[in-house]
Amino acid sequence: MAMLLDRRRFLALGSAVLAGSRLARAEAGTVHVAIEKLVFIPAEIEVKAGQTIEWTNSDPFAHTATVKGGWEVMIPPGKTATKVAEQSDSVEYYCRFHPNMKGRITVLS
């Protein structure tokens, strides 16, 4: 069992490293951000105003997508949460419960 957990951690870490090196971009519809092992994957996304950002929380505890002095999206454990991107949403965000979790949203014009 320990070997299986170590393999899962290794695979999750590898995915996070690979995803962190590139931006998620969508031309239409929804941009997906996974939350696994206290990491937003990918950490940086590019969207157009009007597109939906969907966070999927695979961790066993709640997270948030919080903009200091701005908006906040609560993401319960094992659930998804969404926000429609607005032109003013080019922001850095973090999890209020786990401030080391950080992400960036860039709204393309």
C-alpha positions as CSV (number, residue, x, y, z in Angstrom):
1,M,0.0,0.0,0.0
2,A,2.8,2.4,0.8
3,M,4.3,1.9,-2.6
4,L,1.0,2.7,-4.2
5,L,0.7,6.0,-2.2
6,D,4.3,6.9,-3.1
7,R,3.6,6.3,-6.8
8,R,0.5,8.4,-6.6
9,R,2.4,11.3,-4.9
10,F,5.1,11.0,-7.6
11,L,2.6,11.1,-10.4
12,A,0.7,14.0,-8.9
13,L,3.9,15.9,-8.3
14,G,5.1,15.2,-11.9
15,S,1.7,16.5,-13.2
16,A,2.0,19.6,-11.1
17,V,5.5,20.4,-12.4
18,L,4.5,19.8,-16.0
19,A,1.3,21.8,-15.7
20,G,3.0,24.6,-13.9
21,S,5.3,25.2,-16.8
22,R,2.6,26.1,-19.3
23,L,-0.5,28.2,-19.3
24,A,-4.0,26.8,-19.7
25,R,-5.8,28.6,-22.5
26,A,-9.3,28.1,-23.9
27,E,-10.8,29.8,-26.9
28,A,-14.4,29.2,-25.9
29,G,-16.3,27.7,-23.0
30,T,-14.8,26.6,-19.7
31,V,-11.2,26.8,-18.5
32,H,-10.5,24.0,-16.0
33,V,-8.2,24.3,-12.9
34,A,-7.6,21.1,-10.8
35,I,-6.8,21.3,-7.2
36,E,-4.6,18.4,-6.0
37,K,-2.3,18.1,-3.0
38,L,-2.6,21.8,-2.2
39,V,-1.7,23.0,-5.7
40,F,-3.7,24.8,-8.4
41,I,-3.1,22.9,-11.7
42,P,-2.3,24.8,-13.9
43,A,-1.2,27.7,-11.7
44,E,-1.6,30.3,-14.5
45,I,-4.5,30.5,-16.9
46,E,-5.5,32.8,-19.8
47,V,-9.2,33.4,-20.5
48,K,-11.4,35.8,-22.4
49,A,-14.0,37.9,-20.6
50,G,-17.2,35.9,-20.4
51,Q,-15.5,32.5,-20.2
52,T,-16.1,30.3,-17.2
53,I,-13.3,29.3,-14.9
54,E,-14.0,26.0,-13.1
55,W,-12.0,24.8,-10.2
56,T,-12.2,21.1,-9.3
57,N,-11.1,20.2,-5.7
58,S,-9.8,16.7,-5.4
59,D,-8.4,17.3,-1.9
60,P,-10.3,16.1,1.2
61,F,-10.7,19.7,2.6
62,A,-12.0,23.0,1.4
63,H,-10.1,25.6,-0.6
64,T,-10.8,29.1,-1.9
65,A,-9.8,31.1,-4.9
66,T,-9.4,34.5,-3.2
67,V,-8.3,37.8,-4.7
68,K,-7.0,40.1,-2.0
69,G,-9.4,43.0,-1.7
70,G,-11.6,41.4,-4.4
71,W,-13.7,38.3,-5.0
72,E,-13.6,34.9,-3.4
73,V,-14.8,31.5,-4.6
74,M,-15.4,28.7,-2.1
75,I,-14.4,25.3,-3.4
76,P,-15.7,22.4,-1.1
77,P,-13.8,19.1,-0.9
78,G,-14.6,16.8,-3.8
79,K,-16.7,19.5,-5.5
80,T,-16.4,22.1,-8.3
81,A,-17.0,25.8,-8.2
82,T,-17.1,28.4,-11.0
83,K,-16.7,32.0,-11.8
84,V,-17.4,33.9,-15.0
85,A,-14.3,35.9,-16.0
86,E,-14.7,39.7,-16.3
87,Q,-12.4,42.1,-18.1
88,S,-11.1,43.3,-14.7
89,D,-10.2,39.8,-13.6
90,S,-6.5,39.8,-14.5
91,V,-5.4,38.9,-11.0
92,E,-3.3,36.8,-8.7
93,Y,-5.2,34.6,-6.4
94,Y,-4.6,32.3,-3.5
95,C,-6.3,29.9,-1.1
96,R,-7.4,31.7,2.1
97,F,-7.0,28.5,4.1
98,H,-3.6,27.6,2.5
99,P,-1.9,30.9,1.5
100,N,1.0,29.0,-0.2
101,M,-1.5,27.9,-2.9
102,K,-1.2,30.6,-5.6
103,G,-2.5,31.1,-9.1
104,R,-2.8,33.8,-11.8
105,I,-5.6,34.6,-14.2
106,T,-5.0,36.8,-17.2
107,V,-8.0,38.0,-19.2
108,L,-7.1,38.4,-22.8
109,S,-8.6,41.4,-24.7
